[in-house]
Amino acid sequence: MTMKSFALAALLLAFAGHAFAGHAFAGQAFASKASVEPIIIDHVTLIDGTGRAAKHDMAVVVDGGKFTMVVPSDLVRGLAARHRIDGTGKYLIPGLIDVHIHLDGFSRDKKDDKKWVVDRKAGLQALASYLYAGVTTVLDVGNIPQNILPLRADERAGKILAPHVFASGNLITYPGSHGSDIAVNVRSWPEAEAQLQAQLDSQHPDVIKITYDDEGWGSRPLIPILPKDLLQHIIQFYNEHGVRTTVHISGENRALEAIYSGVDTLAHTPIQGPLSEGFVKMAAAKQIPFATTMMIGDNYSRLREHPEYLDQPLYVATMDPKERARLKKLVADGGETALKNSKPLFQKSWRLWMKTQTPILQDNLRRIDEAGGVIATGTDGSNGAGEQRELELLAEAGIAPLEIVKIATFNGARFLGRQETMGSIEEGKLADAVLLSADPTRDIDNCKAIVMVMKAGAIIDESKLPLAGGPQPRRMP
């Protein structure tokens, strides 16, 4: 028997073993429990998300919701599959990950501003927008439990079409501090322990969000800040219960205090000014993942100066036509668009401040990445098109497209602490992938050239997504 024949025989035996393996996932369920047909994506150019160079003429075998083989196409020539996809001239990347969202679907009751109203339809539309844009995993880092938690449960039960949903539920902060209206507000330790235990028991956060920012920057007034010793107790409490932590900061000093308090990740990268060389080196040494969150600030001036972006296909498909028309009219009439329900002077100053600071944030991210630190895509938004804008902004910052794919996939899994099970196209990992018709390593905008989205081994039927822009045709026959 030749070495090639021996290798093929071994692969056939391995494939047979996978074909008869059970389809239930160990531990946390991520997708429908229904069995998924074995799939071979053949003759494809593979960009696996690890940062390694692209590999040509590869075959990726998917079974039981996972990647079971990643090999040269010649080695699967004799393998049978219920579904074989010809990847000739196409490019396969891991599913994109957004590690910082606040899912739409909740607002204040117009009759009683102390009460919240849930709009499940809006939440489902927002989740659908992520899948449509190639995002297969999201982390919601601050919401009202009655909005995000039922959707997370339904996603994991396979009842809705949605990306993998990870969530904090309520965030944690100090009374009057950033995000206190959707937070468990704590004042002191050990009195806060009972509040945290109640949040943990009732909401089961995947990653807990804490805000640690006294603001007083941009157009924001000074506000109370969580005491540092209380921050340390909160981090320790959740870590001792197996829950990772992320902290909202905006400046270098608060970021340093959070990191040396033991936080696992940062929900933003400092934006208030250029980072010191020492901070950049520390970020690389500690390998603390930072969320990028450029899109949210960039959009304030982008909408006013370039409202035509709303006519891009991703926005047309994922936004309500009436909302797109409203925003365009607001801009045409000379109105400000930064923040709703705020005074015009505040809106204008906030837009101008963000326009000035976003390039500084971009350079901070480039420097951290260049030094070997970990940055992961997060948008601070609620629409999948925003993730694609985040990729554009990373490219504008001077980061190479191959590295951006890693930032948007594998680094997102690192942020979640799940890099061993997801985030790259490697054998044994969760089969989340996006098939593209153009090379993203030449131009990151080619991540929009989506042919197919796969979540946990299932090919997404776009015609079934409840998109706000209306029904869209299925991409993959």
RAQUIWO-V633790 format. One record per helix or strand. SS is the DSSP state (A for helix, B for strand). FROM is the first residue (numbers start at 1). LEN is the number of residues. If there is no record, write none. Layout:
# RAQUIWO-V633790
ss->SS from->FROM len->LEN
ss->SS from->FROM len->LEN
This chain:
# RAQUIWO-V633790
ss->A from->3 len->17
ss->B from->39 len->9
ss->B from->55 len->9
ss->B from->66 len->7
ss->A from->73 len->4
ss->B from->83 len->4
ss->B from->91 len->4
ss->B from->96 len->6
ss->B from->106 len->3
ss->B from->116 len->3
ss->A from->120 len->13
ss->B from->135 len->6
ss->A from->145 len->12
ss->B from->164 len->4
ss->B from->171 len->3
ss->A from->180 len->3
ss->B from->183 len->3
ss->A from->192 len->12
ss->B from->207 len->5
ss->B from->215 len->1
ss->B from->222 len->1
ss->A from->228 len->13
ss->B from->244 len->5
ss->A from->252 len->9
ss->B from->265 len->2
ss->A from->277 len->10
ss->B from->289 len->3
ss->A from->295 len->11
ss->A from->307 len->5
ss->A from->313 len->6
ss->A from->321 len->12
ss->A from->344 len->27
ss->B from->374 len->3
ss->B from->381 len->1
ss->A from->384 len->13
ss->A from->401 len->8
ss->A from->410 len->7
ss->B from->430 len->1
ss->B from->433 len->4
ss->A from->444 len->5
ss->B from->450 len->6
ss->B from->458 len->2
ss->A from->462 len->3
